[in-house]
């Protein structure tokens, strides 16, 4: 795990942390072995600077991550282009037993979207954790006072 990217004392950083904790969909970008980009929507848990997603083991993104660990991320909703969160880092495939805190946060976040389906049943399909350590975030937000912008490299 790396050092946090966001400083909760900075207003824009606190806003970004809130969005990463609440937004339901993140776009995950991987690169196939031939170097072609591949982007898919995923559900995710965020614990600065770590993003954890759960995948079926047989997906293209898993094959891509076996060849290239570099990833990009972007929140699904930019609020008309006025509240953008993007970033990148490196990913590692993990095991359910090694991501318990993220699994708990994920379960709380997505319980309303799972409806009557228990998380354990959902995990029978999406059984492979992907743990991404973000190395950068680029964010901007339009406000009444103008554009707020931050490019956040790791403080590590």
N, C-alpha and C positions, 0 to 999 in steps of 0.2 A: 504494500500500500504506500502511496505517496502522500506528501503533505497536501492539506486542503488547498484548493484553488481559490475558494471564495472567502472573503473577509466579512463576517456578519455585521461588522460595524459600518460597512459601506452600503448605502441604501440600495444601489443597483445590484450588488452581490446578494444582499438579503432577498431581494425580489427574485433573482435567478434561482437561489436555493429553494424558495417557496414554490416556484414553478416546476423545478425538477422534482420536487417532492410530490406535487399534486397532479401534474399533467399525465394523462393516461397513455399517450403514445409518443414514442421516440423513434426517429428514423435511424436505422443502423446501416452504415455503409461499410462493405467489405470489398476486397479485390480478389477476383478469381485467379487461378494459377497463370493465366495468360495476360494478366494485368488489367482486365476489364472490370469496371466498377459494378457493384451490385448493391442496391439499397432496398431495405425492407422495413415495414413498421413492426415495432415490438413493444410489449409491455415491459416495464423496468422498475427497479428500485435504485434509489440514489443515496449514497453515503459518501459525500465529498472526500476524495475525488473518484470514488468507485461507483460504477454503474453495473448492476447485475441484471441479466435477462435470463430467461429460461427458454430453451429451444427443443424441438424434436431433434433427435440425434442424426436424422437422415436428410437434413436440409442442405441447400447449397451453401448457406452462410457458414455452416460447420466445416464443410470441405474447404471453403475459402480460408477460414481461420487456421486450418491445419497447414496451409501453405504460406499465408501472410498474416501476421498478428496485428497489423495496423488497421485501425477502424476510424470512421468518422461518425458523428452523432449530430442530430438536429431535432429540436422539438417539433412536433407535428403542427402546432398552432402558432403562427407568428402574429396573430391579431391584426391581419391586414398588412403585414410587413412592418408593423410598428413596435414589435416586441420579439426580437429574434435571439435564439440561443443555439449556437453551434459549437462543435468542438471535435477533438480527436485524441487518440491515445493508442494503447495497446491492449489486446484482449488475450485471455487465457481460458481454455476449457477447464472446468472444475468438476466437483462432485457435490451432490445435495448435502452430504454430511459436513462439507467444508464451508457452506454458505448459510448457516442457520440464521444469523441476524438479518441478512438480506431476505431470506425466505419469510421470516416473520413480518418484516416491513412490507414485502410484496403481498403477502396474504391479507394484511389489513387494508392496503391500498386498493386491491382488486376484488375484495369480497363483494361489493355491490355489483360489479360487472359479471362475476361468476354466477350470481343468482343462487339457485339451489344446488349447483355443483360444488362439492367440497374441493378445497385446494388439493388435497391428496389425490383425488380422482383426476384433476386437471394435470397434476405433475406426472401422472402415468404416461401422458402423451408428451408433455413439454418437460422432459426429465433431465436435460443436460444444461447445467448452468454455464453461462458465459460471463466471466468477470472482466470488466474493462476498467483500466486505470486511465483516467483522463489526464493528459499532459498539457492540454490547453482548452480554453473556452474563449469564444469570441461572442460578445453580446452587445446588442444595442436596443434602445427603447426610446421612442418619441414621447416627450412630455410637453406640457405647456411652456416650460422654460427652454425647450430645445431638445436636441438629441443627446442622450447619454450613451456612451460607448466605452467598453472595456475589452482589452485583450489580456487574458489571464494565463500566463505560463505558470507552471508549478513553481512553488517557492523552494523546492527541494534542492 
